[in-house]
Amino acid sequence: MNSNSSNAIQRSICVCVTGGGGCYKMAGVVSALAQQGDNVTVILTGNASRFIGESTFYALSGNPVITSVFDDDSAPFGAHINVARTCQLLLVAPATANFIAKASQGISDCIASTTYLAFGGPIVVAPSMNDEMWNKPTTQRNIQRISDDGAIVIGPSTGWLSCRSDGVGRLEEHDAIMAAIDSHYPN
Ligand SMILES: Cc1cc2nc3c(=O)[nH]c(=O)nc-3n(C[C@H](O)[C@H](O)[C@H](O)COP(=O)(O)O)c2cc1C
């Protein structure tokens, strides 16, 4: 249950954060969703937690952050099943090249990839990475594959990257991410 008592809960959204330089931007997205009354569950990969702390998302969402399919309160199904059954939209942002590769193959070896596989509702994926990584044929094949399979892919855009150069691979901006959520999960 979301601890935000000032607004009625409108939507149940899972925000899955994987380990890229754009992780910090997701604090703003999670805060904005929570402030408008959405019940937000945040998933953090182990590598994402090297970019941004679990406590930040716990405070902003008001909900415990999930970091493993074996989280303590996930019994008897596992955290991925709990999320799949309670959330109506899954947002993966930033989505790393690693995550996209795993999602395209059905690999489920972490909380992010396992939840992606278990989730039956709309999935919005916002890739973010170095431009060489993005332009690599492998990544392009993988992103095309998840798109063909039904994932809604937004971005990446072109601009300043955390590898300190300009190129394609920048995480979509806050407003574009919020708009994508709204168009696939109307209030
Ligand atoms: C400073 C730094 C920034 C990184 N940024 C990105 C990124 O934006 N996108 C990406 O795909 N990988 C990036 N990586 C590499 C990922 O962290 C790495 O592939 C990792 O295995 C991803 O793990 P995850 O997908 O389980 O979260 C970055 C690594 C470092 C050290």
Ligand as a Chemical Component Dictionary entry (heavy atoms), coordinates in Angstrom:
data_LIG
# 
_chem_comp.id                   LIG 
_chem_comp.type                 NON-POLYMER 
_chem_comp.pdbx_formal_charge   0 
_chem_comp.three_letter_code    LIG 
# 
loop_
_chem_comp_atom.comp_id 
_chem_comp_atom.atom_id 
_chem_comp_atom.alt_atom_id 
_chem_comp_atom.type_symbol 
_chem_comp_atom.charge 
_chem_comp_atom.model_Cartn_x 
_chem_comp_atom.model_Cartn_y 
_chem_comp_atom.model_Cartn_z 
_chem_comp_atom.pdbx_ordinal 
LIG C1  C1  C 0 29.677 4.829  -15.414 1  
LIG C2  C2  C 0 28.933 3.745  -16.160 2  
LIG C3  C3  C 0 27.848 4.100  -16.931 3  
LIG C4  C4  C 0 27.155 3.114  -17.648 4  
LIG N1  N1  N 0 26.085 3.477  -18.399 5  
LIG C5  C5  C 0 25.443 2.557  -19.116 6  
LIG C6  C6  C 0 24.326 2.914  -19.910 7  
LIG O1  O1  O 0 23.877 4.075  -19.941 8  
LIG N2  N2  N 0 23.712 1.948  -20.635 9  
LIG C7  C7  C 0 24.142 0.642  -20.628 10 
LIG O2  O2  O 0 23.567 -0.182 -21.337 11 
LIG N3  N3  N 0 25.177 0.262  -19.844 12 
LIG C8  C8  C 0 25.833 1.179  -19.099 13 
LIG N4  N4  N 0 26.882 0.798  -18.305 14 
LIG C9  C9  C 0 27.231 -0.623 -18.244 15 
LIG C10 C10 C 0 26.249 -1.403 -17.375 16 
LIG O3  O3  O 0 26.260 -0.891 -16.061 17 
LIG C11 C11 C 0 26.581 -2.899 -17.398 18 
LIG O4  O4  O 0 26.375 -3.417 -18.712 19 
LIG C12 C12 C 0 25.791 -3.694 -16.399 20 
LIG O5  O5  O 0 26.151 -5.058 -16.522 21 
LIG C13 C13 C 0 24.273 -3.544 -16.544 22 
LIG O6  O6  O 0 23.634 -4.326 -15.548 23 
LIG P1  P1  P 0 22.043 -4.480 -15.442 24 
LIG O7  O7  O 0 21.515 -4.522 -16.837 25 
LIG O8  O8  O 0 21.858 -5.767 -14.728 26 
LIG O9  O9  O 0 21.536 -3.348 -14.626 27 
LIG C14 C14 C 0 27.571 1.755  -17.560 28 
LIG C15 C15 C 0 28.617 1.419  -16.727 29 
LIG C16 C16 C 0 29.305 2.402  -16.027 30 
LIG C17 C17 C 0 30.421 1.980  -15.130 31 
# 
loop_
_chem_comp_bond.comp_id 
_chem_comp_bond.atom_id_1 
_chem_comp_bond.atom_id_2 
_chem_comp_bond.value_order 
_chem_comp_bond.pdbx_ordinal 
LIG C1  C2  SING 1  
LIG C2  C3  SING 2  
LIG C2  C16 DOUB 3  
LIG C3  C4  DOUB 4  
LIG C4  N1  SING 5  
LIG C4  C14 SING 6  
LIG N1  C5  DOUB 7  
LIG C5  C6  SING 8  
LIG C5  C8  SING 9  
LIG C6  O1  DOUB 10 
LIG C6  N2  SING 11 
LIG N2  C7  SING 12 
LIG C7  O2  DOUB 13 
LIG C7  N3  SING 14 
LIG N3  C8  DOUB 15 
LIG C8  N4  SING 16 
LIG N4  C9  SING 17 
LIG N4  C14 SING 18 
LIG C9  C10 SING 19 
LIG C10 O3  SING 20 
LIG C10 C11 SING 21 
LIG C11 O4  SING 22 
LIG C11 C12 SING 23 
LIG C12 O5  SING 24 
LIG C12 C13 SING 25 
LIG C13 O6  SING 26 
LIG O6  P1  SING 27 
LIG P1  O7  DOUB 28 
LIG P1  O8  SING 29 
LIG P1  O9  SING 30 
LIG C14 C15 DOUB 31 
LIG C15 C16 SING 32 
LIG C16 C17 SING 33 
# 
